[in-house]
Amino acid sequence: MSGQPASQDRELLRLWVDTWRRAGAELDEIRRHEIETADTQQAVRQMFGTEGSLDSSPPRTTSGLVEQQAFFARFRTAKMRP
């Protein structure tokens, strides 16, 4: 008698796993579609409540990498001092 409930539990578990496997694939497709079709500027405006301030700033002339490396050099020099 103890084999019947265990067998039913395994079957329910298998069905549960199969259901989530199918759902996972569908949810991945929905997520991928939402990411591909998202309007990034509109999303940023909605998150931060800024209207037009993103478009009004001048474009950056550098990536900031040079400034970052200079910061790291100063930090490294400061760490080497006694």
C-alpha positions in Angstrom: 0.0 0.0 0.0 2.8 2.4 0.7 4.0 2.2 -3.0 0.8 3.7 -4.4 1.1 7.2 -2.7 4.8 7.4 -3.5 4.0 6.6 -7.1 1.3 9.3 -7.2 3.7 11.8 -5.6 6.4 11.0 -8.3 3.8 11.5 -11.0 2.6 14.8 -9.6 6.2 15.9 -9.3 7.0 14.9 -12.9 3.9 16.8 -14.1 4.9 19.8 -12.0 8.4 19.8 -13.6 7.1 19.4 -17.1 4.6 22.3 -16.6 7.4 24.6 -15.4 9.7 23.5 -18.2 7.1 24.5 -20.8 6.2 27.7 -18.9 9.9 28.6 -18.5 10.4 28.4 -22.3 7.4 30.6 -22.9 8.4 33.1 -20.2 11.8 33.3 -21.7 10.3 34.1 -25.1 8.0 36.8 -23.6 11.0 38.3 -21.7 13.1 38.3 -24.9 10.4 40.0 -26.8 9.8 42.7 -24.2 13.5 43.5 -24.0 13.8 43.7 -27.8 10.8 46.0 -28.2 11.4 48.2 -25.1 11.8 52.0 -25.5 14.8 52.6 -23.3 14.6 56.3 -23.1 10.9 56.1 -22.2 11.6 53.5 -19.5 14.3 55.8 -18.0 12.0 58.7 -18.0 9.3 56.6 -16.3 11.8 55.4 -13.6 13.4 58.7 -12.8 10.5 61.1 -13.7 12.7 63.2 -16.0 11.1 64.7 -19.0 13.5 66.0 -21.6 16.5 66.2 -19.3 18.1 63.2 -21.0 17.9 64.7 -24.4 19.1 68.2 -23.3 22.5 67.1 -22.1 25.3 67.4 -24.6 26.8 64.2 -25.9 29.9 63.0 -24.1 33.2 63.4 -25.9 34.9 60.6 -24.1 34.0 57.3 -22.5 35.5 58.3 -19.2 38.1 55.5 -19.4 41.1 57.9 -19.3 39.7 59.5 -16.2 39.0 56.1 -14.6 42.6 55.0 -15.2 44.0 58.2 -13.8 41.9 57.6 -10.7 43.2 54.1 -10.3 46.8 55.3 -10.7 46.3 57.9 -8.0 44.7 55.3 -5.8 47.5 52.8 -6.4 50.2 55.5 -5.6 48.4 56.4 -2.4 48.2 52.8 -1.3 52.0 52.3 -1.8 52.9 55.2 0.5 53.7 54.3 4.1 
